[in-house]
């Protein structure tokens, strides 16, 4: 199983095993990762699963679609490697990926 690491805004680190094909958001919620609120449950309407994917892994993640880009543009703390974790499916290529959660969600 791939391992994904989440780093919270306060510096807390949690590495968790992820199931291939599940979303990174599902992985975070299932493991109680702080900073991933996922209020809409992955319907891509709230933006509360936003995180910054480390640049080394950004191009290895599935491509971002326009709806995700538009929702991210409406939120806070976005940057060049921002992703909605509900839209990133776990693959072998993401083994070792690091997601940093912002100080707050929308």
Buried (B, 14 or more C-beta within 10 A) or exposed (E): EBEBBBBBEEEEEBEBEBEEEEBBBBBBBEBEBEBBBBEBEBEBEBBBBBBBBBEEBBEBBEEBEEEBEEBBEEBEBBEEBBBBBBBBBBBEEBBBBBBBBBEEBB
